[in-house]
Amino acid sequence: MSYPTAYTVIGAHEASLAYLGRVYNMEEAMKVTDPVCRMEFRPEKAVTTLDHGGRTFYFCTEACRKQFEEEPEKYMRAKSD
């Protein structure tokens, strides 16, 4: 019977950490930002959305959506600054 060497165990551990790092980064990349309050969250956690100018905007509250609807250009400009 052979046992794994320390190198094998450490190598497997490092590989799993690298995988977890990629998963974490993917989750971060999947976040959206409310254009009004700049809060970041996952799209499925959005309270409401709005399609405007060919894009979908995600909002954490109805109040943020209403504020965006009043002055959409203001918030669209803020993102590109």
Buried (B, 14 or more C-beta within 10 A) or exposed (E): EEEEEEEEEEEEEEEEEEEEEEEEEEEEEEEBBBBBBEBEBEEEEBBEEBEBEEEEBBBBBEEBBEBBEEEBEEBBEEEEE
